[in-house]
């Protein structure tokens, strides 16, 4: 800090500032409250204005809806009697000046009847009002358009027409000129400087009253105002107006008969006008406060200098002289009774005492050798018996004792017990004359019990006759150097282990990816062969065994993907304690009656973000591993608590970066492990169990799941002393917890060893049965496991469940609009993009037998060329995600740009996280995902679900 910043004047001014700071804070708080009050009042006024406009708008929409309901029920409309409909529509248009046109289309979307004369049938199949009414079977809104008959900007409302038999006949519509809505907005009493705008659901401008009015029909989806309005959860939000002025906006949604219509109405008020009064009050109050503070600062500067600064300066001068060695200096300010006077007397007393001590020190210093007394290295003299005779301050500091505590004591007990034999042997060599001195590095025990390292050199002093007199030794503290060497070795070992696991993980992921393609062909061909065999055929058992072996191999590949951190996760925010309590039944069944199990969950656990099913899999694998380590029974402890990890963790061998974590610890009293086993513990296919009892993938799966979840795994174990596995999951900011996947267990831990009746555990779901997305039913339950083998990783989570239409709703008469098709692929075209020469023919055959007209491509680029050459509609694209050259996601995006109607089914044995994130970004009702390996039945079920909305 500068001289001014550390001076008394500055500190006095700082005190004045601190005294005035609360007043400034209260002033600002009052202004903030006033700004809030002004904003609330403006919001209420804006709401009233919007309500006035909505009343007029909703009246127009409601009138259109009621008119359409009447028209849809008329026999003329159901029969599509054009002559009678034209006359009726002209009469209705004359009676309703708010409407621009009234008309009707046939079932193909061609305008047949209209209040305005039609020179020829007008196509309307591409209009949103026709498509939405036809697809939903309900009242629909079309958004902004230029009327093909009226020639003016309009918004159309529509309703489907059905025959008495439920057959879809067409759509009746009413076109309303945008000027009708604009006039209602213009009549509203807007606040001064306010902007009012209305948009449809596609982000097109319907009404705009602002200094820089946007043209009617302009697309503003990319504007900051539209993004803010679409993302805002409240009726009031902040965003810039189209002219760049920052405004506070109030929004409202147009409704008809209690149901929302796709019109968004906004009223924005500029900040400058909204907070003008509050800002003027703040400026005025700040000026008064600044004037008062300036007067206070001036008084502190003047009077502080006279009463305090000058006297303290005199004290400082005396202290400076004393520091320089002039102990005869005195303050001369000790006549009063104030604090500064008492301080001056203390300084004078200190100077006198220092003067006396200086004289004694000079006399004492001459009695000691400077090299011994002030050496940075510990030096001592010891008798032949080991008793200390003289030591320097450095040696005292090294051991943490005072000189009085060390003198006349034996020096040997300060050496670590493990190093004492070597020290005694070297001392014996000195006494025997075998050497004149020796040096070694050994450990010492300090007064506080800490162990420190020292580099010691010792020699024996002899008299003129050669007789031993005493030892002289010196010690240098090398603790920091030894710790640095140990930390470096530990860090190198951890780095080598991490690199080895990463290399093995990449190899396992690549093998699993290729193997999944092979398993798809094996399982698919076996399934298709079985479907073509009669029940009693002699080859059925062999084919069934092939299919079962394929399923077991698929389980191994899922475990390899978990280890390699390339499985598909669906992370949610979890309460780890709640998850553990919900697993009580399964834990009890796994450990058996001869194992005492206890759960310790610290209250107030931080939330973590992870895949619920995968974390349950981690717990199950660790519990099974602990149970197998206690063949004669024992105690199992599952602990969950918050843990703050600091930088010293790496020094203790914990591979965790500093931060906040939730610690899951599983401790057993089993046989334990030696260092060699621990070094390979998480390698895939490494197991100490007998061949039929383990695959060696249980702990490898734990390692992969935890690493992919952003966590860390550590293990501590000794042979015969049991083991502790610690899982560190990063803490996440407070967010709503994901819903429970199933009800909590009826009774909490601790688990008592009495007889327990447990419900049977259901087997794991097949890989194709992917669990739902968050918020759509929760994560799946824990996978089943058996005491004879490592637990499998269970079903892999899917992408978020894509919304697939469940079929057209009922018509006016209550019957389905479209009867089911006789075959899944009848009249449909499918394109298969797969670079594996064995999987592609299988998928082509399955789809072909389902009735599809199938095209195939060996890569993404060829799939795009096939889509370009396809003249008719392309109903389905089945593509692998990972392909050489152009990957499946890019190919799907390009194909959908050519054929927007195409539905896309992605398949993959595994994919990089970046590719999976891109697939999630494409999710809509036309995109789904199927995990390899899959069976023909699973493929057709997923295709049917996409195309027909049937699970």
Residue pairs with C-beta under 8 A, 6 or more apart in sequence:
4 10
7 309
8 304
8 308
8 309
8 312
9 300
9 301
9 304
9 305
9 309
12 300
12 301
12 304
12 308
13 297
13 300
13 301
15 300
16 293
16 296
16 297
16 300
17 293
17 297
19 296
20 289
20 292
20 293
20 296
23 289
24 286
24 289
27 282
27 285
27 286
27 289
28 282
30 285
31 278
31 281
31 282
31 285
34 277
34 278
34 281
35 275
35 278
38 274
38 275
38 277
38 278
39 248
39 274
39 275
42 191
42 248
42 269
42 274
43 236
43 248
43 250
45 191
46 191
46 194
46 250
46 267
46 269
47 235
47 250
47 252
49 188
49 189
49 190
49 191
49 194
49 196
49 267
50 250
50 251
50 252
50 265
50 267
51 252
52 188
52 189
53 184
53 185
53 188
53 196
53 265
54 252
54 254
54 255
54 265
56 184
56 187
57 181
57 184
57 254
57 263
57 265
58 254
58 255
58 256
60 98
60 176
60 180
60 181
61 157
61 176
61 254
61 255
61 256
61 261
62 256
62 257
63 96
63 98
64 99
64 157
64 174
64 176
64 256
65 139
65 157
65 159
65 256
65 257
67 92
67 96
67 102
67 174
68 139
68 157
68 158
68 159
68 172
68 173
68 174
69 139
69 159
71 77
71 88
71 102
71 104
71 159
71 161
71 172
72 159
72 160
72 161
72 162
72 172
72 812
73 812
74 88
75 81
76 84
76 85
76 88
77 85
77 104
77 161
77 169
77 170
77 172
78 161
78 162
78 163
78 164
78 169
79 169
80 104
80 106
80 112
80 113
80 169
80 170
82 112
82 113
85 104
85 112
85 113
86 113
86 114
86 115
89 102
89 103
89 104
89 113
89 114
89 115
90 115
92 99
92 102
92 115
93 99
93 101
93 102
93 115
93 116
96 102
98 176
98 180
99 115
99 174
99 175
99 176
100 147
100 150
100 152
100 154
100 175
100 176
100 177
101 114
101 115
101 116
101 147
101 149
101 150
101 154
101 174
101 175
102 114
102 115
102 172
102 173
102 174
102 175
103 111
103 113
103 114
103 115
103 116
103 149
103 172
103 173
103 175
104 111
104 112
104 113
104 114
104 161
104 170
104 171
104 172
104 173
105 111
105 112
105 124
105 125
105 130
105 170
105 171
105 173
106 112
106 169
106 170
107 168
107 169
107 170
108 125
109 123
109 124
109 125
109 126
109 127
109 130
109 131
109 134
109 171
110 121
110 122
110 123
110 124
110 125
111 118
111 121
111 122
111 123
111 124
111 148
111 149
112 121
112 170
114 122
114 149
116 149
116 150
118 149
122 148
122 149
124 130
124 148
124 171
124 173
125 131
127 142
127 145
127 156
128 140
128 141
128 142
128 143
128 145
128 202
129 140
129 141
129 142
129 143
129 156
129 157
129 158
129 171
129 173
130 142
130 158
130 171
130 173
132 140
132 141
132 142
132 158
133 139
133 140
133 158
133 159
133 160
133 171
133 173
134 160
134 168
134 171
135 808
136 809
137 160
137 808
137 809
137 810
137 811
137 817
138 159
138 160
138 809
139 157
139 158
139 159
139 256
139 259
140 157
140 158
140 159
141 155
141 156
141 157
141 158
141 200
141 201
141 261
141 262
141 263
142 155
142 156
142 157
142 158
142 173
143 155
143 200
143 201
143 202
143 204
143 262
144 153
144 155
144 178
144 200
144 202
144 204
144 205
144 206
144 216
144 217
145 153
145 154
145 155
145 156
146 152
146 153
146 154
146 217
147 153
147 154
147 156
147 175
149 175
150 175
150 177
152 177
152 178
152 179
153 177
153 178
153 216
153 217
154 175
154 176
154 177
154 178
155 175
155 176
155 178
155 181
155 200
155 206
155 263
156 173
156 174
156 175
156 176
157 173
157 174
157 176
158 171
158 172
158 173
158 174
159 171
159 172
159 173
160 168
160 170
160 171
160 811
161 168
161 169
161 170
161 171
161 172
162 168
162 169
162 811
162 812
162 813
162 817
163 169
164 813
165 813
165 815
166 810
166 811
166 812
166 813
166 814
166 815
166 816
166 817
167 811
168 811
168 817
178 206
178 207
178 216
181 198
181 206
181 207
182 207
185 196
185 198
185 207
185 209
186 209
188 196
190 196
190 209
190 267
191 269
191 273
192 273
193 269
193 270
193 273
194 267
194 268
194 269
195 209
195 210
195 211
195 241
195 247
195 266
195 267
195 268
195 269
196 207
196 208
196 209
196 210
196 265
196 266
196 267
196 268
197 205
197 207
197 208
197 209
197 210
197 214
197 225
197 242
197 265
197 266
197 268
198 205
198 206
198 207
198 208
198 263
198 264
198 265
198 266
199 205
199 206
199 220
199 226
199 229
199 263
199 264
199 266
200 206
200 262
200 263
200 264
201 262
201 264
202 219
202 221
203 219
203 220
203 221
203 226
203 230
204 217
204 218
204 219
204 220
205 214
205 215
205 216
205 217
205 218
205 220
206 216
206 263
207 216
207 265
208 214
208 215
208 216
208 242
210 241
210 242
210 243
210 268
211 243
211 245
212 241
212 242
212 243
214 220
214 242
220 226
220 242
223 242
224 239
224 240
225 239
225 240
225 241
225 242
225 249
225 266
227 239
228 237
228 238
228 239
228 249
229 237
229 239
229 249
229 251
229 264
229 266
232 251
235 250
235 251
235 252
236 248
236 249
236 250
236 251
237 248
237 249
237 251
238 246
238 247
238 248
238 249
239 246
239 247
239 249
239 268
240 246
240 247
241 247
241 268
241 270
245 270
245 272
246 270
246 271
247 268
247 269
247 270
247 271
248 268
248 269
248 271
248 274
249 266
249 267
249 268
249 269
250 266
250 267
250 268
251 264
251 265
251 266
251 267
252 264
252 265
253 260
253 261
253 263
253 264
253 265
254 260
254 261
254 263
254 264
254 265
255 261
308 340
311 333
311 340
312 340
314 331
314 332
314 333
315 331
315 333
315 340
315 343
315 344
315 347
318 329
318 330
318 331
318 347
318 351
319 347
321 329
322 329
322 347
322 350
322 351
322 354
325 358
327 351
327 352
327 354
327 355
327 358
328 351
328 355
329 351
330 348
330 351
331 344
331 347
331 348
332 344
333 340
333 341
333 344
334 341
334 344
334 345
334 348
335 341
372 379
372 390
372 392
373 392
373 393
374 392
374 393
375 392
375 394
375 474
376 394
377 394
377 474
377 475
377 476
378 391
378 392
378 394
378 395
378 396
378 397
378 398
378 454
378 474
378 475
378 476
378 477
379 391
379 392
379 394
379 395
379 472
379 473
379 474
379 475
380 388
380 389
380 390
380 391
380 392
380 395
380 411
380 472
380 473
380 474
380 475
381 388
381 389
381 390
381 391
381 470
381 471
381 472
382 388
382 389
382 411
382 470
382 471
382 472
382 473
383 389
383 470
383 471
384 431
384 468
384 469
384 470
384 471
385 410
386 410
386 411
386 412
387 408
387 409
387 410
387 411
388 406
388 407
388 408
388 409
388 410
388 411
389 407
389 470
390 407
391 403
391 406
391 407
393 403
395 406
395 475
396 402
396 403
396 406
398 444
398 446
398 452
398 454
398 475
398 477
399 406
399 414
399 444
399 446
399 447
400 446
400 447
400 448
400 450
401 447
405 447
412 420
412 423
412 424
413 445
414 444
414 445
415 423
415 442
415 443
415 444
415 445
416 442
416 443
416 444
416 445
416 451
418 443
419 442
419 443
422 440
422 442
423 440
423 442
426 438
426 440
426 458
427 458
427 471
429 435
429 438
430 436
430 437
430 438
430 458
430 459
430 460
430 471
431 460
431 468
436 459
436 460
437 457
437 458
437 459
437 460
438 457
438 458
439 455
439 456
439 457
439 458
440 455
440 456
441 453
441 454
441 455
441 456
441 478
441 482
442 453
442 454
442 456
443 451
443 452
443 453
443 454
444 451
444 452
444 453
444 454
444 475
445 451
446 452
452 477
452 479
453 477
453 478
453 479
453 481
453 482
454 475
454 476
454 477
454 478
454 479
455 475
455 476
455 478
456 473
456 474
456 475
457 473
457 474
458 471
458 472
458 473
459 471
459 472
459 473
460 468
460 471
461 468
461 469
461 470
461 471
461 472
462 468
462 469
463 469
483 651
487 650
487 651
490 650
490 651
490 653
491 650
494 650
494 653
494 655
497 679
498 655
501 682
501 683
501 703
504 563
504 683
504 684
505 563
505 564
505 565
505 704
506 564
507 564
508 560
508 561
508 563
508 564
508 684
509 560
509 561
509 564
509 565
509 566
509 910
511 560
512 557
512 558
512 560
512 561
512 564
512 566
512 909
512 910
513 566
513 882
513 909
513 910
514 909
515 553
515 557
515 909
516 554
516 557
516 909
516 910
516 932
516 933
517 836
517 838
517 839
517 909
517 932
517 933
518 838
519 550
519 553
519 554
519 557
519 932
519 933
520 839
520 842
520 932
520 933
520 934
521 838
521 839
521 842
522 546
522 549
522 550
522 553
522 933
523 547
523 550
523 551
523 554
523 933
523 934
523 935
524 842
524 846
524 933
524 934
524 935
524 936
525 842
526 543
526 544
526 546
526 547
526 550
527 547
527 935
527 936
527 937
528 845
528 846
528 936
529 539
529 543
530 540
530 543
530 544
530 547
531 936
533 539
533 540
533 543
550 933
551 766
554 767
554 933
555 792
555 793
556 695
556 697
557 909
557 933
558 567
558 767
558 792
558 793
558 796
559 684
559 695
559 697
559 700
559 701
559 792
559 793
560 684
560 697
560 700
561 567
561 704
561 796
561 909
561 910
562 614
562 617
562 700
562 701
562 704
562 705
562 708
562 793
563 682
563 684
563 697
563 700
563 701
563 703
563 704
564 704
564 910
565 704
565 707
565 708
566 910
566 911
566 912
567 614
567 704
567 708
567 793
567 796
567 910
568 796
568 797
568 798
568 799
568 910
568 911
568 916
568 929
568 931
569 610
569 611
569 614
569 708
569 709
569 797
570 611
570 771
570 773
570 774
570 779
570 797
570 798
570 799
570 800
571 609
571 610
571 611
571 709
572 609
572 610
572 611
572 612
572 737
572 738
572 774
572 779
573 607
573 608
573 609
573 732
573 735
573 736
573 737
573 738
574 607
574 608
574 609
574 610
574 612
574 615
574 737
574 738
575 605
575 607
575 737
576 601
576 605
576 608
576 615
576 640
576 662
576 664
576 729
577 601
577 602
577 605
577 640
578 737
578 740
578 744
579 612
579 615
579 616
579 619
580 599
580 601
580 619
580 638
580 640
580 664
581 599
581 601
581 744
581 745
581 748
581 749
582 740
582 742
582 743
582 744
582 745
583 616
583 619
583 620
583 745
583 782
584 599
584 745
584 747
584 748
584 749
584 751
585 745
585 758
585 759
585 761
586 620
586 761
586 782
587 597
587 619
587 623
587 638
587 751
588 597
588 751
588 756
588 758
589 758
589 761
590 620
590 623
590 624
590 627
590 785
590 787
591 597
591 623
591 626
591 627
591 636
592 627
592 633
592 787
593 753
593 755
593 756
594 632
594 633
594 634
594 753
595 627
595 630
595 633
595 634
595 635
595 636
596 634
596 635
596 636
596 751
596 752
596 753
597 635
597 636
597 637
597 638
597 749
597 750
597 751
598 635
598 636
598 637
598 638
598 749
598 750
598 751
599 637
599 638
599 639
599 640
599 748
599 749
599 750
599 751
600 637
600 638
600 639
600 640
600 641
600 749
601 639
601 640
601 641
601 749
602 640
602 641
602 642
604 642
605 640
605 641
605 642
605 662
606 642
606 660
606 662
606 731
606 732
607 731
607 732
607 734
607 735
607 737
608 662
608 729
608 730
608 731
608 732
609 709
609 710
609 730
609 732
610 709
610 711
610 729
611 705
611 709
611 779
611 797
612 738
612 741
612 778
612 779
612 780
613 741
613 771
613 779
613 780
613 781
613 782
613 783
613 794
613 795
613 797
614 705
614 709
614 793
614 797
615 705
615 709
615 729
616 781
616 782
616 783
616 794
617 701
617 702
617 705
617 782
617 783
617 791
617 793
617 794
618 664
618 701
618 702
618 705
618 706
618 727
619 638
619 664
619 666
619 782
620 782
620 783
620 785
620 791
621 698
621 699
621 701
621 702
621 785
621 790
621 791
622 666
622 702
622 725
622 727
623 636
623 638
623 666
624 698
624 785
624 787
624 790
624 791
625 698
625 699
625 725
625 790
626 636
626 666
626 667
626 668
626 670
626 723
626 725
627 636
627 668
627 787
628 670
628 689
628 693
628 694
628 787
629 668
629 670
629 671
629 672
629 722
629 723
630 636
630 668
630 669
630 670
630 671
631 670
634 668
634 669
634 670
634 722
635 668
635 669
636 666
636 667
636 668
636 669
637 665
637 666
637 667
637 668
638 664
638 665
638 666
638 749
639 663
639 664
639 665
639 666
639 667
640 662
640 663
640 664
640 665
641 662
641 663
642 660
642 661
642 662
642 663
642 731
643 660
643 661
643 662
643 663
643 728
644 659
644 660
644 661
645 654
645 656
645 657
645 658
645 659
645 660
645 661
645 728
646 658
647 658
649 656
649 658
650 656
653 714
654 712
654 714
654 726
655 712
655 714
656 712
656 714
656 728
659 730
659 731
660 730
660 731
661 711
661 712
661 728
661 729
661 730
661 731
662 728
662 729
662 731
663 726
663 727
663 728
664 726
664 727
664 729
665 724
665 725
665 726
665 727
666 724
666 725
667 722
667 723
667 724
667 725
668 722
668 723
668 724
669 722
670 722
670 723
671 719
671 720
671 722
672 717
672 718
672 719
672 720
672 721
672 722
672 723
673 681
673 688
673 715
673 717
673 718
673 719
673 723
674 719
677 688
678 715
678 717
680 686
681 699
681 715
682 699
682 700
682 702
682 703
682 713
683 696
683 700
684 696
684 697
684 700
685 695
685 696
685 697
685 700
686 696
686 700
687 694
687 695
687 696
687 790
692 788
693 788
693 789
694 789
694 790
695 789
695 790
696 790
697 790
698 790
698 791
701 790
701 791
701 793
702 713
702 725
702 727
703 713
705 793
706 712
706 713
706 727
706 729
707 713
709 729
710 729
710 730
711 727
711 728
711 729
711 730
712 727
712 728
713 725
713 726
713 727
713 728
714 725
714 726
714 728
715 723
715 724
715 725
715 726
716 723
716 724
716 726
717 723
717 724
738 774
738 775
738 778
738 779
739 775
739 778
740 778
741 777
741 778
741 779
741 780
741 781
742 778
742 781
761 784
761 785
762 781
762 784
763 784
764 783
764 784
764 792
764 794
764 795
765 771
765 780
765 794
765 795
766 795
766 938
767 795
767 796
767 931
767 933
767 934
768 930
768 931
768 934
768 935
768 938
768 941
768 942
769 795
770 795
770 796
770 797
770 798
770 799
770 929
770 931
771 777
771 779
771 780
771 795
771 797
771 798
772 778
772 798
772 801
773 798
773 799
773 800
773 801
774 800
776 800
776 801
779 797
780 794
780 795
780 797
782 794
783 791
783 792
783 793
783 794
783 795
784 791
784 794
785 791
785 792
796 931
798 929
798 931
799 916
799 919
799 920
799 923
799 929
800 920
800 923
802 923
802 924
802 925
802 926
802 927
802 928
802 929
803 924
803 925
804 925
804 928
804 945
804 946
804 949
805 925
805 949
806 949
806 950
807 816
807 818
807 948
807 949
807 950
808 816
808 817
808 818
809 817
810 816
810 817
811 817
820 948
821 827
821 948
823 850
823 851
824 850
824 851
824 852
824 940
824 943
824 944
824 947
824 948
825 847
825 850
825 851
825 852
825 853
826 851
827 851
828 851
828 852
828 853
828 875
828 876
828 947
829 852
829 853
829 854
829 855
829 870
829 872
829 873
829 874
829 875
829 876
830 847
830 852
830 853
830 854
830 855
830 874
830 875
830 876
830 877
830 878
831 854
831 855
831 856
831 857
831 863
831 866
831 867
831 870
831 874
831 876
831 877
831 878
831 895
831 902
832 840
832 843
832 844
832 847
832 854
832 855
832 856
832 857
832 878
832 879
833 856
833 857
833 858
833 859
833 860
833 862
833 863
833 877
833 878
833 879
833 880
833 883
833 888
833 891
834 840
834 843
834 856
834 857
834 858
834 878
834 879
834 880
834 883
834 907
835 858
835 859
835 880
835 883
835 884
836 880
837 858
839 880
839 932
840 856
840 858
842 936
843 878
843 939
844 854
844 856
846 936
846 939
846 940
847 854
847 876
847 878
847 939
847 943
848 854
850 940
850 943
852 875
852 876
855 866
855 870
857 863
857 865
857 866
859 883
859 884
859 885
859 886
859 891
860 879
860 883
860 885
860 886
860 887
860 888
860 890
860 891
861 885
861 886
861 891
863 877
863 879
863 891
863 895
864 886
864 891
864 894
864 895
864 898
867 874
867 877
867 894
867 895
867 898
867 899
867 902
868 898
870 899
873 899
873 901
874 895
874 898
874 899
874 901
874 902
875 901
875 902
875 903
875 947
876 902
876 903
876 904
876 905
876 943
876 946
876 947
877 892
877 895
877 896
877 902
877 903
877 904
877 905
878 905
878 907
878 939
878 943
879 888
879 891
879 892
879 904
879 905
879 906
879 907
880 888
880 906
880 907
880 908
881 887
881 888
881 889
881 906
881 907
881 908
881 911
881 915
881 916
881 919
882 888
882 908
882 909
882 910
882 911
882 912
882 915
883 891
887 915
888 906
888 908
889 906
889 915
889 918
889 919
889 922
892 904
892 906
892 922
892 927
893 922
895 902
895 904
896 902
896 904
896 926
902 926
903 926
903 927
903 928
903 946
903 947
904 922
904 926
904 927
904 928
905 927
905 928
905 929
905 930
905 942
905 943
905 946
906 919
906 927
906 928
906 929
906 930
907 929
907 930
907 931
907 932
907 934
908 929
908 931
908 932
909 931
909 932
909 933
911 919
919 927
919 929
926 946
928 942
928 945
928 946
930 938
930 939
930 942
934 942
941 951
944 950
945 951
